[in-house]
Amino acid sequence: MAQSISDIQKRSDEKRGMKVKGIKLHTDTIALLEQLSDQMGAPQSHVVTTALNMLAKHLKESE
């Protein structure tokens, strides 16, 4: 039986440890995310990941 494209994508994401996370953000935050993504030349997911890692490091150093 042939798999649908969404099934193939889901299995691929699972193998790579990826998961979809939808969140509501203020329009100003979305604009900032888009701006940073353009400046970095990187996907928005990379900007979010980088920012979260920087925040985690900062909080750990503050302990």
Backbone as a printed PyTorch tensor [residue, N CA C, xyz], in Angstrom:
tensor([[[ 0.8430, -1.1850,  0.0000],
         [ 0.0000,  0.0000,  0.0000],
         [ 0.8870,  1.2470,  0.0000]],

        [[ 0.5840,  2.1790, -0.8500],
         [ 1.3680,  3.4090, -0.9540],
         [ 1.0710,  4.3220,  0.2330]],

        [[ 2.1210,  4.9760,  0.7100],
         [ 1.9700,  5.9030,  1.8280],
         [ 1.6720,  7.3010,  1.3000]],

        [[ 0.9000,  8.0370,  2.0740],
         [ 0.6200,  9.4180,  1.6960],
         [ 1.8600, 10.2710,  1.9760]],

        [[ 1.9130, 11.4140,  1.3580],
         [ 3.0430, 12.3250,  1.5540],
         [ 3.1490, 12.7300,  3.0180]],

        [[ 2.0110, 12.9600,  3.6630],
         [ 2.0520, 13.3630,  5.0730],
         [ 2.5870, 12.2380,  5.9550]],

        [[ 2.2670, 10.9830,  5.6290],
         [ 2.8110,  9.8480,  6.3850],
         [ 4.3210,  9.7380,  6.2060]],

        [[ 4.7780,  9.9300,  4.9850],
         [ 6.2160,  9.8800,  4.7020],
         [ 6.9300, 10.9910,  5.4620]],

        [[ 6.3620, 12.2000,  5.4380],
         [ 6.9640, 13.3380,  6.1430],
         [ 6.9880, 13.0940,  7.6410]],

        [[ 5.9010, 12.5400,  8.1770],
         [ 5.8180, 12.2580,  9.6070],
         [ 6.9000, 11.2620, 10.0240]],

        [[ 7.0820, 10.2090,  9.2660],
         [ 8.1130,  9.2140,  9.5900],
         [ 9.5100,  9.8180,  9.4830]],

        [[ 9.7200, 10.6540,  8.4770],
         [11.0130, 11.3170,  8.3150],
         [11.3070, 12.2210,  9.5070]],

        [[10.3120, 12.9990,  9.9230],
         [10.4860, 13.8870, 11.0750],
         [10.7950, 13.0860, 12.3370]],

        [[10.0850, 11.9810, 12.5460],
         [10.3130, 11.1470, 13.7250],
         [11.7360, 10.5990, 13.7360]],

        [[12.2190, 10.1560, 12.5880],
         [13.5760,  9.6110, 12.5020],
         [14.6230, 10.6680, 12.8260]],

        [[14.3390, 11.9240, 12.4790],
         [15.2940, 13.0100, 12.7170],
         [15.0850, 13.6980, 14.0590]],

        [[14.1150, 13.2180, 14.8450],
         [13.8510, 13.8170, 16.1530],
         [13.1390, 15.1560, 16.0650]],

        [[12.3760, 15.3580, 15.0130],
         [11.6700, 16.6200, 14.8050],
         [10.2030, 16.4590, 15.1780]],

        [[ 9.6000, 17.5560, 15.6400],
         [ 8.1890, 17.5620, 16.0070],
         [ 7.6360, 18.9530, 15.7400]],

        [[ 6.4240, 19.0290, 15.2220],
         [ 5.7840, 20.3100, 14.9440],
         [ 5.2690, 20.9010, 16.2530]],

        [[ 5.5460, 22.2080, 16.4490],
         [ 5.0780, 22.9150, 17.6380],
         [ 4.4760, 24.2340, 17.1770]],

        [[ 3.1730, 24.3520, 17.2650],
         [ 2.5020, 25.5870, 16.8640],
         [ 2.2080, 26.4390, 18.0850]],

        [[ 2.6100, 27.7100, 18.0440],
         [ 2.3610, 28.6140, 19.1630],
         [ 1.8560, 29.9520, 18.6230]],

        [[ 1.0590, 30.6380, 19.4340],
         [ 0.6060, 31.9830, 19.0780],
         [ 1.6230, 32.9800, 19.5990]],

        [[ 2.0130, 33.9100, 18.7330],
         [ 2.9540, 34.9620, 19.1120],
         [ 2.3680, 36.3130, 18.7320]],

        [[ 2.7460, 37.3340, 19.4740],
         [ 2.3370, 38.7020, 19.1610],
         [ 2.9230, 39.0720, 17.8030]],

        [[ 2.2270, 39.9150, 17.0690],
         [ 2.6920, 40.2840, 15.7320],
         [ 4.0690, 40.9390, 15.7600]],

        [[ 4.3830, 41.6880, 16.8200],
         [ 5.7150, 42.2940, 16.9370],
         [ 6.7920, 41.2220, 17.0700]],

        [[ 6.4880, 40.1620, 17.8010],
         [ 7.4410, 39.0690, 17.9770],
         [ 7.6570, 38.3390, 16.6590]],

        [[ 6.5900, 38.1440, 15.9090],
         [ 6.7060, 37.4870, 14.6100],
         [ 7.5330, 38.3400, 13.6590]],

        [[ 7.3060, 39.6450, 13.6700],
         [ 8.0840, 40.5460, 12.8160],
         [ 9.5630, 40.4880, 13.1780]],

        [[ 9.8660, 40.4520, 14.4760],
         [11.2560, 40.3550, 14.9190],
         [11.8690, 39.0320, 14.4760]],

        [[11.1210, 37.9540, 14.6120],
         [11.6070, 36.6410, 14.1800],
         [11.9150, 36.6430, 12.6870]],

        [[11.0240, 37.2100, 11.9010],
         [11.2400, 37.2930, 10.4560],
         [12.4560, 38.1490, 10.1260]],

        [[12.6090, 39.2710, 10.8340],
         [13.7440, 40.1670, 10.6050],
         [15.0610, 39.4640, 10.9330]],

        [[15.1160, 38.8040, 12.0830],
         [16.3370, 38.1020, 12.4800],
         [16.6550, 36.9670, 11.5200]],

        [[15.6250, 36.2870, 11.0620],
         [15.8110, 35.2020, 10.1050],
         [16.4300, 35.7280,  8.8100]],

        [[15.9160, 36.8590,  8.3420],
         [16.4660, 37.4750,  7.1290],
         [17.9050, 37.9280,  7.3400]],

        [[18.1830, 38.5640,  8.4850],
         [19.5360, 39.0490,  8.7740],
         [20.5380, 37.9000,  8.8610]],

        [[20.1180, 36.8000,  9.4710],
         [21.0100, 35.6540,  9.6430],
         [21.0860, 34.7960,  8.3870]],

        [[20.1010, 34.9390,  7.5100],
         [20.0370, 34.0640,  6.3470],
         [19.7720, 32.6240,  6.7600]],

        [[18.9710, 32.4780,  7.8100],
         [18.6980, 31.1580,  8.3710],
         [17.1910, 30.9830,  8.5400]],

        [[16.7420, 29.7360,  8.5810],
         [15.3150, 29.5020,  8.8100],
         [14.8730, 30.0220, 10.1760]],

        [[13.6060, 30.3520, 10.2850],
         [13.0710, 30.8480, 11.5470],
         [13.2400, 29.8240, 12.6590]],

        [[13.1460, 28.5450, 12.3360],
         [13.3410, 27.5080, 13.3590],
         [14.7540, 27.5610, 13.9300]],

        [[15.7260, 27.9100, 13.0990],
         [17.1100, 28.0300, 13.5700],
         [17.2570, 29.2330, 14.5050]],

        [[16.5930, 30.3300, 14.1760],
         [16.6350, 31.5220, 15.0250],
         [16.0520, 31.2020, 16.4000]],

        [[14.9130, 30.5280, 16.4250],
         [14.2730, 30.1680, 17.6940],
         [15.1710, 29.2280, 18.4900]],

        [[15.7330, 28.2180, 17.8350],
         [16.6140, 27.2610, 18.5130],
         [17.8300, 27.9600, 19.1000]],

        [[18.4410, 28.8460, 18.3260],
         [19.6120, 29.5830, 18.7960],
         [19.2560, 30.4520, 20.0010]],

        [[18.1350, 31.1580, 19.9130],
         [17.7090, 32.0300, 21.0130],
         [17.4230, 31.2270, 22.2810]],

        [[16.7640, 30.0900, 22.1450],
         [16.4680, 29.2570, 23.3150],
         [17.7410, 28.7040, 23.9440]],

        [[18.6850, 28.2880, 23.1100],
         [19.9610, 27.7940, 23.6420],
         [20.7240, 28.8980, 24.3670]],

        [[20.7030, 30.1190, 23.8080],
         [21.3690, 31.2470, 24.4600],
         [20.7050, 31.5690, 25.8000]],

        [[19.3750, 31.5350, 25.8500],
         [18.6500, 31.8040, 27.0890],
         [18.9610, 30.7360, 28.1340]],

        [[18.9720, 29.4780, 27.7310],
         [19.2760, 28.3910, 28.6690],
         [20.6820, 28.5380, 29.2330]],

        [[21.6350, 28.9000, 28.3740],
         [23.0150, 29.0960, 28.8260],
         [23.0920, 30.2610, 29.8100]],

        [[22.4160, 31.3510, 29.4900],
         [22.4070, 32.5320, 30.3620],
         [21.8080, 32.1970, 31.7290]],

        [[20.6990, 31.4890, 31.7360],
         [20.0480, 31.1290, 32.9960],
         [20.9190, 30.1890, 33.8240]],

        [[21.6020, 29.2830, 33.1530],
         [22.4820, 28.3520, 33.8640],
         [23.6550, 29.1000, 34.4930]],

        [[24.1980, 30.0760, 33.7580],
         [25.3200, 30.8630, 34.2760],
         [24.8820, 31.7750, 35.4200]],

        [[23.6070, 32.1280, 35.4600],
         [23.0850, 33.0190, 36.5000],
         [22.8370, 32.3080, 37.8220]],

        [[22.8610, 30.9950, 37.8030],
         [22.5760, 30.2280, 39.0320],
         [23.6620, 30.3920, 40.0580]]])
